[in-house]
């Protein structure tokens, strides 16, 4: 995406994130039914990973299923805003 490599199911610390781009220090998490009831654990996990300087972009899975073009646009806009800080 925009020349950046994203890795799927990437281990970070003791966790596995959905997608990770090391050049952007960005995790993309797709939040679906498996996250229901796991909000406290998700917040703790995210906090530990963010302490490494990695940012999170959380996307509801229904958006991925129903509006992939919109999801793509959200990610591209995030990259455009943040990439100048990473280069």
N, C-alpha and C positions, 0 to 999 in steps of 0.2 A: 504494500500500500504506500503510494507516493515514494517508492524506493526504499522503504524501511522493511526489514525482515522481522516478522512476528513469529514466535515459536508457540506452538499449541501444547497445552498440558505441561508447562514448564515448572520444574521444582524450584522453589525459593524457600530457604530455611527448611522447616519441616512440613511445608505446604506445597500443594500443586495449584498453580493459577491457570485460568483458562487460556489466556494469551499473554505473551510478554515480548516487549521490544527493548533490548538492552541500550540501543543508541538513544532512545527517548526516555529511558527509565520509566516505562509505562506498562501497567498491567491492565488488561481489559477483562473484566469479569462479566459473564452472562448469568444473571440472577434468575433462576427458575424455581420450580417446586422444591428442589433439594435444599434451597436456602430458607424455606419457611420453617420457622421455629429455631433457626440457627443464627438469628440476628446478633446475639451477644458474641457467639464464637466468631462470626464473620467480622465483626467490628474489632475484636481482639487480634485476629489474624491480619486484618488490613493494617492495623496500627503497627504491628511488629514489622511488617514488610515496608510500610511507609517510613519507619525509622531508618531504613537503609537508603532513603532518598528516592524511593520509587513511588510514583503517583498511580492512583487508581481511576479508572473510568468504568463505572458500573452501568450495565445495560440490561433492562428486563428482557427475558427470553421471548415474551410475546412480541416485543418490538422487532426482534430478529426474525421471528416467524412471519409477522404481518407487514413489516415496513423496512426491509433490508436496505433500500435506497436511503431512507432517513437515517438508519444506523450508520451507514457508510459516511453520510454527510457529517454526522456528529463526530465521528472519528477523524475525518479529514480536517474539520474545523479545529478540533483539539490540537492536532498536529501543527496546523498553521500558526496557532497561537503560541505553542510551546517550543517548536523546533528551533527558533532563533536563540532560545535560552540554552539549548543543548549543544549547539555547534561552536 
